[in-house]
Amino acid sequence: GKPVAGNTIKIMDPLSGELVPMGERGEIAVKGPTLMLGYIGIPLDEVLDQDGFFHTGDGGYFDEQGRLHWEGRLNDIIKTGGANVSPVEIDTVIAQCPGVKITKTVGVPDELLGELVVACIVPQEGAELTEDVVRIFAKEQLASFKVPRRVLFFGEDELQWTGSAKVKSSELQALAVKRLKEGAA
């Protein structure tokens, strides 16, 4: 959506700290009256940059209409084949695939690509989903480098949840790595 009046939001390259052009992805930085006053025990000059912006650690971009799009935590961004891929974008598409109850995409270490895009899915009861069905569905709406290289299916009871009812990414990533290794053996 559009930034709240009085706030300034900019998108920064997380490595160089430089402002990125409109439409490019980067780290969301915010400044304004609605910003927190800081963290307890940490001086404000250690929380804000020299221009008074708080770097959120979240990835996103502005579209042509000036709307901010949040894509997830930067440490959740999947780096595959030299490209940065938002698991939130992939999950938004895959969640629309008929038969998908829960989807959570993770990056799994890969020697060739850096990370492999892996969609982890809990199918709806009675759904006849296959890896090919999900990949074909995703390919219709995503750039080829964003289409999961692998699709793994899980039971809902295999997933670990946060207190706010979200799938724990790091535990799911470890489970996906284990499942992929078992399949390769």
FITORGU-458865 format. One record per atom (N, C-alpha, C, O): residue number from 1; atom name; z, y, x. Coordinates in steps of 0.1 Angstrom, whole numbers. Each point is the difference from the previous one (the first is absolute). Example, Ala and Ser with C-alpha at 12.3 -4.5 7.8 and 13.67 -1.06 7.14 Angstrom:
BEGIN
n,atom,w,v,u
1,N,78,-57,132 $
1,CA,0,12,-9 $
1,C,0,12,9 $
1,O,7,0,10 $
2,N,-14,11,-14 $
2,CA,0,11,9 $
2,C,8,11,-8 $
2,O,1,11,5 $
//
This chain:
BEGIN
n,atom,w,v,u
1,N,0,-12,8 $
1,CA,0,12,-8 $
1,C,0,12,8 $
1,O,-1,0,13 $
2,N,2,12,-19 $
2,CA,0,13,7 $
2,C,14,2,5 $
2,O,10,-3,-7 $
3,N,-8,10,18 $
3,CA,13,3,6 $
3,C,7,10,-10 $
3,O,-6,8,-7 $
4,N,19,-9,7 $
4,CA,9,8,-8 $
4,C,-1,15,5 $
4,O,0,2,12 $
5,N,-1,7,-21 $
5,CA,-1,14,4 $
5,C,11,4,10 $
5,O,12,-4,-2 $
6,N,-15,11,12 $
6,CA,9,5,11 $
6,C,1,-10,11 $
6,O,5,4,11 $
7,N,-10,-16,-12 $
7,CA,0,-9,11 $
7,C,-14,0,7 $
7,O,-10,3,-6 $
8,N,11,-6,19 $
8,CA,-12,-1,8 $
8,C,-1,-14,5 $
8,O,10,-5,6 $
9,N,-21,-1,-7 $
9,CA,-2,-14,5 $
9,C,-12,0,8 $
9,O,-11,5,-3 $
10,N,12,-12,15 $
10,CA,-12,-1,8 $
10,C,0,-15,5 $
10,O,10,-7,0 $
11,N,-22,3,4 $
11,CA,-3,-13,4 $
11,C,-2,0,15 $
11,O,-9,7,5 $
12,N,17,-14,3 $
12,CA,0,1,15 $
12,C,-5,-14,6 $
12,O,3,-10,-6 $
13,N,-9,11,17 $
13,CA,-3,-12,8 $
13,C,13,-5,5 $
13,O,6,8,8 $
14,N,-1,-20,-11 $
14,CA,13,-4,4 $
14,C,1,-2,15 $
14,O,11,1,6 $
15,N,-22,-2,1 $
15,CA,1,-2,15 $
15,C,-1,13,7 $
15,O,8,3,9 $
16,N,-17,6,-12 $
16,CA,-2,12,7 $
16,C,8,12,-6 $
16,O,3,10,7 $
17,N,1,-11,-20 $
17,CA,7,10,-7 $
17,C,-9,12,-4 $
17,O,5,10,-5 $
18,N,-18,-12,6 $
18,CA,-10,10,-4 $
18,C,-2,-1,-15 $
18,O,0,-11,-6 $
19,N,-4,22,0 $
19,CA,-4,0,-14 $
19,C,-13,-7,-2 $
19,O,-9,2,8 $
20,N,7,-11,-18 $
20,CA,-12,-7,-2 $
20,C,-8,7,-11 $
20,O,5,7,-8 $
21,N,-19,-8,8 $
21,CA,-8,6,-10 $
21,C,2,-5,-14 $
21,O,5,-11,-1 $
22,N,-8,19,-9 $
22,CA,1,-4,-14 $
22,C,-6,-13,-2 $
22,O,-12,-3,4 $
23,N,19,-6,-11 $
23,CA,-6,-14,-4 $
23,C,3,-10,11 $
23,O,-1,-12,-3 $
24,N,6,16,15 $
24,CA,3,-10,10 $
24,C,15,-5,-2 $
24,O,8,8,-5 $
25,N,-5,-20,9 $
25,CA,13,-5,-2 $
25,C,9,3,12 $
25,O,-5,1,11 $
26,N,18,0,-14 $
26,CA,9,3,11 $
26,C,14,0,-5 $
26,O,3,-6,-11 $
27,N,7,12,18 $
27,CA,14,0,-4 $
27,C,2,12,-9 $
27,O,-5,11,3 $
28,N,12,-12,-14 $
28,CA,4,11,-9 $
28,C,11,7,6 $
28,O,11,-6,3 $
29,N,-12,19,-1 $
29,CA,10,9,4 $
29,C,3,11,-10 $
29,O,-10,5,-6 $
30,N,22,-2,3 $
30,CA,3,9,-11 $
30,C,10,11,4 $
30,O,9,-2,9 $
31,N,-11,14,-15 $
31,CA,9,11,3 $
31,C,2,8,-14 $
31,O,-10,2,-7 $
32,N,22,2,4 $
32,CA,2,8,-12 $
32,C,14,0,-5 $
32,O,9,-7,6 $
33,N,-6,14,-17 $
33,CA,13,1,-5 $
33,C,6,-12,-6 $
33,O,12,-1,-1 $
34,N,-20,-9,-2 $
34,CA,5,-13,-6 $
34,C,3,-10,11 $
34,O,5,-11,-3 $
35,N,-7,15,15 $
35,CA,2,-10,12 $
35,C,15,-1,2 $
35,O,8,10,-2 $
36,N,-4,-22,6 $
36,CA,14,-2,3 $
36,C,5,10,11 $
36,O,-8,6,7 $
37,N,21,-5,-6 $
37,CA,6,9,10 $
37,C,2,-7,13 $
37,O,4,6,10 $
38,N,-7,-19,-9 $
38,CA,1,-7,12 $
38,C,8,-13,-2 $
38,O,3,-4,-11 $
39,N,-1,-3,22 $
39,CA,8,-12,0 $
39,C,14,3,6 $
39,O,1,8,9 $
40,N,9,-15,-15 $
40,CA,14,3,5 $
40,C,1,-4,15 $
40,O,-4,-11,4 $
41,N,9,20,4 $
41,CA,3,-3,14 $
41,C,-12,2,9 $
41,O,0,-2,12 $
42,N,-12,6,-18 $
42,CA,-12,2,8 $
42,C,-4,15,-1 $
42,O,-2,4,-12 $
43,N,1,3,23 $
43,CA,-4,14,-1 $
43,C,-13,2,-7 $
43,O,-9,-8,2 $
44,N,7,18,-10 $
44,CA,-12,3,-7 $
44,C,-12,1,9 $
44,O,-11,-5,-4 $
45,N,12,10,16 $
45,CA,-11,1,9 $
45,C,-5,-13,5 $
45,O,-11,-1,6 $
46,N,19,-10,-8 $
46,CA,-4,-13,4 $
46,C,-7,-7,-12 $
46,O,-6,-11,2 $
47,N,8,16,-14 $
47,CA,-6,-6,-12 $
47,C,-14,6,-3 $
47,O,-9,-6,-5 $
48,N,8,19,7 $
48,CA,-12,8,-3 $
48,C,-8,3,13 $
48,O,6,1,11 $
49,N,-19,0,-12 $
49,CA,-8,4,11 $
49,C,1,15,3 $
49,O,7,7,-8 $
50,N,-14,-1,18 $
50,CA,2,14,4 $
50,C,-5,9,-11 $
50,O,4,12,0 $
51,N,-12,-17,-10 $
51,CA,-4,9,-11 $
51,C,8,-2,-13 $
51,O,-3,6,-10 $
52,N,14,-14,11 $
52,CA,8,-2,-11 $
52,C,-4,-11,-10 $
52,O,5,-1,-11 $
53,N,-15,-8,16 $
53,CA,-5,-11,-9 $
53,C,8,-13,3 $
53,O,4,-3,12 $
54,N,-1,-4,-23 $
54,CA,6,-13,2 $
54,C,-11,-10,-1 $
54,O,-8,-1,-9 $
55,N,7,-8,20 $
55,CA,-10,-10,1 $
55,C,6,-13,-7 $
55,O,10,-6,4 $
56,N,-16,2,-16 $
56,CA,6,-9,-9 $
56,C,-1,-15,5 $
56,O,8,-8,-4 $
57,N,-18,5,13 $
57,CA,-2,-14,3 $
57,C,-9,-7,-10 $
57,O,-2,-12,1 $
58,N,-2,20,-11 $
58,CA,-9,-6,-10 $
58,C,-15,4,3 $
58,O,-2,11,5 $
59,N,-7,-20,-8 $
59,CA,-14,3,1 $
59,C,-6,5,-12 $
59,O,4,-4,-11 $
60,N,-15,12,12 $
60,CA,-7,5,-12 $
60,C,-11,9,4 $
60,O,-3,2,12 $
61,N,-3,5,-22 $
61,CA,-11,9,2 $
61,C,-1,9,-12 $
61,O,5,-3,-11 $
62,N,-12,14,12 $
62,CA,-4,9,-11 $
62,C,-14,-3,-4 $
62,O,-9,-1,9 $
63,N,6,0,-22 $
63,CA,-14,-1,-4 $
63,C,-6,14,-3 $
63,O,7,10,3 $
64,N,-20,-10,-7 $
64,CA,-7,13,-2 $
64,C,6,9,-10 $
64,O,-1,12,1 $
65,N,9,-17,-10 $
65,CA,7,8,-11 $
65,C,13,5,5 $
65,O,8,6,-8 $
66,N,-4,-9,20 $
66,CA,13,4,5 $
66,C,12,-9,-4 $
66,O,11,5,1 $
67,N,-14,-17,-6 $
67,CA,10,-9,-4 $
67,C,5,-8,12 $
67,O,-9,-5,8 $
68,N,22,3,-6 $
68,CA,5,-8,10 $
68,C,0,-15,-4 $
68,O,5,-3,-11 $
69,N,-10,-6,19 $
69,CA,1,-14,-2 $
69,C,9,-7,10 $
69,O,-2,1,12 $
70,N,12,-7,-17 $
70,CA,10,-7,9 $
70,C,-5,-15,1 $
70,O,-4,-6,-9 $
71,N,4,2,22 $
71,CA,-5,-14,3 $
71,C,10,-9,5 $
71,O,-3,-12,3 $
72,N,15,16,-2 $
72,CA,11,-9,5 $
72,C,6,5,13 $
72,O,-5,10,6 $
73,N,14,-18,-1 $
73,CA,7,3,13 $
73,C,-10,-2,11 $
73,O,-7,-10,0 $
74,N,7,19,10 $
74,CA,-9,-2,11 $
74,C,3,-13,8 $
74,O,-10,-6,5 $
75,N,22,2,-5 $
75,CA,3,-12,7 $
75,C,-5,-13,-8 $
75,O,0,-11,6 $
76,N,-4,13,-18 $
76,CA,-6,-10,-8 $
76,C,-15,-1,1 $
76,O,-6,-9,-4 $
77,N,0,20,9 $
77,CA,-14,1,1 $
77,C,-5,-12,9 $
77,O,6,-2,11 $
78,N,-17,-4,-15 $
78,CA,-5,-12,8 $
78,C,-11,6,9 $
78,O,-9,6,-5 $
79,N,10,-10,18 $
79,CA,-10,5,9 $
79,C,-9,-13,4 $
79,O,5,-9,7 $
80,N,-17,10,-12 $
80,CA,-9,-12,1 $
80,C,-13,5,5 $
80,O,-7,8,-6 $
81,N,2,-14,17 $
81,CA,-13,3,6 $
81,C,-2,14,2 $
81,O,-11,5,-1 $
82,N,21,3,5 $
82,CA,-1,14,3 $
82,C,1,9,-12 $
82,O,-1,12,1 $
83,N,3,-17,-13 $
83,CA,1,8,-12 $
83,C,15,-1,-6 $
83,O,6,-10,2 $
84,N,-2,20,-8 $
84,CA,13,0,-7 $
84,C,-3,-3,-15 $
84,O,-8,6,-6 $
85,N,16,-16,1 $
85,CA,-2,-5,-13 $
85,C,13,2,-8 $
85,O,11,-4,5 $
86,N,-12,10,-17 $
86,CA,12,1,-8 $
86,C,2,-12,-9 $
86,O,-8,-3,-8 $
87,N,20,-4,10 $
87,CA,2,-11,-9 $
87,C,2,4,-15 $
87,O,-3,-8,-9 $
88,N,7,20,7 $
88,CA,2,5,-14 $
88,C,-13,1,-7 $
88,O,-2,-4,-11 $
89,N,-9,9,18 $
89,CA,-13,1,-5 $
89,C,-5,-14,-4 $
89,O,-6,-2,-11 $
90,N,8,-8,20 $
90,CA,-5,-13,-3 $
90,C,7,-7,-11 $
90,O,-6,-6,-9 $
91,N,20,8,8 $
91,CA,8,-6,-10 $
91,C,-4,7,-14 $
91,O,0,-7,-10 $
92,N,-3,19,10 $
92,CA,-4,7,-13 $
92,C,-13,-6,-5 $
92,O,-1,-2,-13 $
93,N,-8,-2,21 $
93,CA,-12,-7,-4 $
93,C,3,-14,-4 $
93,O,-4,-4,-11 $
94,N,10,-4,19 $
94,CA,3,-14,-3 $
94,C,8,-2,-12 $
94,O,-1,-10,-7 $
95,N,10,19,4 $
95,CA,9,-1,-12 $
95,C,-8,0,-13 $
95,O,4,-5,-10 $
96,N,-17,10,11 $
96,CA,-8,1,-12 $
96,C,-8,-13,-1 $
96,O,-7,-2,-11 $
97,N,7,-7,20 $
97,CA,-7,-13,0 $
97,C,6,-9,-11 $
97,O,13,-2,1 $
98,N,-20,-3,-10 $
98,CA,5,-9,-10 $
98,C,8,-12,6 $
98,O,-6,-7,8 $
99,N,18,5,-13 $
99,CA,8,-11,5 $
99,C,10,3,11 $
99,O,8,-8,3 $
100,N,-8,21,2 $
100,CA,9,4,10 $
100,C,13,5,-7 $
100,O,-1,10,-7 $
101,N,12,-16,10 $
101,CA,13,5,-5 $
101,C,6,10,10 $
101,O,4,11,-4 $
102,N,-3,-14,17 $
102,CA,6,8,10 $
102,C,-10,-1,12 $
102,O,-5,-10,4 $
103,N,3,22,3 $
103,CA,-8,0,12 $
103,C,7,9,10 $
103,O,5,11,-3 $
104,N,-5,-15,15 $
104,CA,6,7,12 $
104,C,-8,-3,12 $
104,O,-1,-12,4 $
105,N,-6,22,2 $
105,CA,-8,-2,11 $
105,C,7,3,13 $
105,O,7,11,0 $
106,N,-8,-19,10 $
106,CA,7,2,13 $
106,C,-10,-1,11 $
106,O,-11,-6,-2 $
107,N,14,11,14 $
107,CA,-7,-2,12 $
107,C,6,-11,8 $
107,O,12,0,2 $
108,N,-20,-10,2 $
108,CA,5,-11,8 $
108,C,-6,1,14 $
108,O,-13,2,1 $
109,N,21,-3,10 $
109,CA,-6,1,13 $
109,C,-12,-9,3 $
109,O,0,-11,-4 $
110,N,-11,17,10 $
110,CA,-12,-7,3 $
110,C,-5,4,13 $
110,O,-1,12,3 $
111,N,-3,-21,6 $
111,CA,-4,3,13 $
111,C,-13,8,0 $
111,O,-1,9,9 $
112,N,-8,-12,-17 $
112,CA,-13,7,0 $
112,C,1,14,-7 $
112,O,-5,10,5 $
113,N,10,-10,-17 $
113,CA,0,13,-8 $
113,C,12,9,2 $
113,O,0,11,-5 $
114,N,11,-16,11 $
114,CA,13,7,0 $
114,C,9,-5,-11 $
114,O,10,-5,3 $
115,N,-15,7,-15 $
115,CA,7,-5,-12 $
115,C,-11,-5,-10 $
115,O,-10,5,-1 $
116,N,14,-16,-5 $
116,CA,-8,-6,-11 $
116,C,5,5,-13 $
116,O,12,-1,-3 $
117,N,-21,5,-6 $
117,CA,4,4,-14 $
117,C,2,-12,-8 $
117,O,-9,-8,-2 $
118,N,21,6,-3 $
118,CA,4,-12,-7 $
118,C,6,4,-14 $
118,O,10,6,0 $
119,N,-16,-10,-11 $
119,CA,5,2,-13 $
119,C,9,-12,-4 $
119,O,-4,-11,0 $
120,N,16,14,-4 $
120,CA,10,-10,-4 $
120,C,1,2,-15 $
120,O,4,11,-5 $
121,N,-7,-22,-3 $
121,CA,-1,2,-14 $
121,C,9,-11,-7 $
121,O,0,-11,4 $
122,N,7,16,-15 $
122,CA,6,-9,-10 $
122,C,-9,0,-12 $
122,O,-1,10,-6 $
123,N,-6,-21,3 $
123,CA,-9,-1,-12 $
123,C,8,0,-13 $
123,O,12,-5,0 $
124,N,-18,9,-10 $
124,CA,6,-1,-14 $
124,C,0,-15,-3 $
124,O,-9,-8,4 $
125,N,19,4,-12 $
125,CA,1,-14,-4 $
125,C,-13,-5,-7 $
125,O,-5,7,-9 $
126,N,-1,-18,14 $
126,CA,-12,-5,-6 $
126,C,-13,6,6 $
126,O,-11,-5,-3 $
127,N,12,15,11 $
127,CA,-12,6,6 $
127,C,-6,-9,10 $
127,O,7,-7,8 $
128,N,-20,7,-7 $
128,CA,-8,-8,9 $
128,C,-6,9,11 $
128,O,-12,2,0 $
129,N,21,3,8 $
129,CA,-5,9,11 $
129,C,-3,-7,13 $
129,O,7,-10,3 $
130,N,-17,14,4 $
130,CA,-3,-6,13 $
130,C,-1,12,10 $
130,O,-2,12,-4 $
131,N,2,-15,16 $
131,CA,-2,10,11 $
131,C,-13,7,-2 $
131,O,-1,12,1 $
132,N,-10,-20,-4 $
132,CA,-13,6,-2 $
132,C,-1,9,-12 $
132,O,-6,11,1 $
133,N,13,-15,-12 $
133,CA,0,9,-12 $
133,C,6,14,3 $
133,O,-6,10,-4 $
134,N,17,-10,11 $
134,CA,7,12,3 $
134,C,-8,8,10 $
134,O,-1,12,-2 $
135,N,-5,-18,12 $
135,CA,-8,7,10 $
135,C,-12,6,-6 $
135,O,-4,12,3 $
136,N,-3,-19,-12 $
136,CA,-12,5,-7 $
136,C,4,12,-8 $
136,O,-7,10,-1 $
137,N,18,-11,-7 $
137,CA,5,11,-8 $
137,C,2,12,8 $
137,O,-4,11,-3 $
138,N,11,-12,15 $
138,CA,4,11,8 $
138,C,-13,6,7 $
138,O,0,12,1 $
139,N,-9,-20,2 $
139,CA,-12,4,7 $
139,C,-8,10,-9 $
139,O,-8,8,5 $
140,N,9,-10,-18 $
140,CA,-7,9,-10 $
140,C,5,14,0 $
140,O,-7,9,-4 $
141,N,19,-7,9 $
141,CA,6,13,-1 $
141,C,5,6,13 $
141,O,4,12,1 $
142,N,-4,-20,10 $
142,CA,6,4,13 $
142,C,-11,0,11 $
142,O,-9,-8,-1 $
143,N,11,16,11 $
143,CA,-9,-1,12 $
143,C,2,-13,6 $
143,O,11,-6,-1 $
144,N,-21,0,8 $
144,CA,1,-13,5 $
144,C,12,-2,9 $
144,O,6,-11,0 $
145,N,-2,21,9 $
145,CA,11,-2,9 $
145,C,13,0,-7 $
145,O,11,-4,6 $
146,N,-10,8,-19 $
146,CA,12,0,-8 $
146,C,2,-13,-8 $
146,O,11,-3,-4 $
147,N,-22,-5,3 $
147,CA,1,-12,-8 $
147,C,9,-10,8 $
147,O,-3,-2,12 $
148,N,13,-4,-18 $
148,CA,9,-9,7 $
148,C,-9,-12,6 $
148,O,-8,-6,-6 $
149,N,12,4,19 $
149,CA,-7,-11,7 $
149,C,5,-14,-5 $
149,O,-7,-10,0 $
150,N,20,11,-4 $
150,CA,6,-12,-6 $
150,C,8,4,-12 $
150,O,5,11,-2 $
151,N,-4,-21,-8 $
151,CA,8,2,-12 $
151,C,9,-12,-1 $
151,O,-5,-12,0 $
152,N,18,14,-1 $
152,CA,10,-10,0 $
152,C,7,0,-14 $
152,O,2,11,-5 $
153,N,1,-22,-1 $
153,CA,6,-1,-12 $
153,C,15,-5,1 $
153,O,2,-9,8 $
154,N,7,16,-15 $
154,CA,14,-3,1 $
154,C,6,-2,-14 $
154,O,-6,5,-10 $
155,N,17,-12,9 $
155,CA,8,1,-13 $
155,C,9,12,1 $
155,O,4,4,11 $
156,N,-1,1,-23 $
156,CA,9,12,0 $
156,C,13,-2,7 $
156,O,6,9,6 $
157,N,-1,-22,-7 $
157,CA,13,-3,6 $
157,C,0,-1,15 $
157,O,10,0,7 $
158,N,-22,1,-1 $
158,CA,-2,0,15 $
158,C,2,14,6 $
158,O,2,1,12 $
159,N,-3,9,-21 $
159,CA,0,14,5 $
159,C,15,5,1 $
159,O,8,-4,-8 $
160,N,-6,13,17 $
160,CA,13,6,1 $
160,C,-2,15,-5 $
160,O,-10,6,3 $
161,N,20,-1,-10 $
161,CA,-1,13,-7 $
161,C,10,10,6 $
161,O,11,-4,4 $
162,N,-14,16,-5 $
162,CA,9,11,4 $
162,C,9,3,-13 $
162,O,-3,-5,-10 $
163,N,13,13,12 $
163,CA,8,4,-11 $
163,C,-7,8,-10 $
163,O,4,1,-12 $
164,N,-16,5,15 $
164,CA,-7,8,-9 $
164,C,-12,-8,-5 $
164,O,-10,5,-5 $
165,N,11,-19,5 $
165,CA,-10,-9,-6 $
165,C,-14,1,6 $
165,O,-10,-1,-7 $
166,N,10,3,21 $
166,CA,-13,0,7 $
166,C,0,-12,9 $
166,O,11,-4,5 $
167,N,-22,-2,-2 $
167,CA,-1,-11,9 $
167,C,3,5,14 $
167,O,-6,10,4 $
168,N,14,-18,3 $
168,CA,3,4,14 $
168,C,-12,-3,9 $
168,O,-3,-12,2 $
169,N,-3,22,3 $
169,CA,-12,-2,8 $
169,C,2,-8,13 $
169,O,-8,-9,3 $
170,N,18,12,4 $
170,CA,2,-7,13 $
170,C,2,-15,-2 $
170,O,-5,-8,8 $
171,N,13,4,-18 $
171,CA,3,-14,-3 $
171,C,-13,-7,-5 $
171,O,-3,-11,4 $
172,N,-5,19,-12 $
172,CA,-13,-6,-5 $
172,C,-10,-2,12 $
172,O,-7,-10,0 $
173,N,7,20,9 $
173,CA,-9,-1,11 $
173,C,4,-13,9 $
173,O,-9,-7,4 $
174,N,22,5,-2 $
174,CA,4,-12,7 $
174,C,-4,-13,-7 $
174,O,-4,-9,6 $
175,N,6,9,-19 $
175,CA,-4,-11,-8 $
175,C,-15,-2,1 $
175,O,-5,-12,0 $
176,N,-3,22,-1 $
176,CA,-15,-1,1 $
176,C,-4,-5,14 $
176,O,-9,-9,1 $
177,N,16,13,10 $
177,CA,-3,-5,13 $
177,C,2,-14,1 $
177,O,-8,-8,5 $
178,N,20,3,-11 $
178,CA,4,-14,0 $
178,C,-11,-8,-7 $
178,O,-4,-11,4 $
179,N,1,16,-16 $
179,CA,-10,-8,-9 $
179,C,-13,-1,7 $
179,O,-7,-10,0 $
180,N,2,21,7 $
180,CA,-13,0,7 $
180,C,1,-10,12 $
180,O,-10,-7,2 $
181,N,21,7,5 $
181,CA,1,-10,11 $
181,C,0,-14,-5 $
181,O,-6,-9,7 $
182,N,13,6,-18 $
182,CA,1,-13,-5 $
182,C,-14,-5,-5 $
182,O,-4,-11,2 $
183,N,-4,21,-7 $
183,CA,-13,-4,-4 $
183,C,-10,-2,11 $
183,O,-10,-8,-1 $
184,N,13,14,13 $
184,CA,-8,-2,12 $
184,C,3,-12,7 $
184,O,-8,-5,8 $
185,N,20,-1,-10 $
185,CA,4,-12,7 $
185,C,-6,-12,-5 $
185,O,3,-11,6 $
//
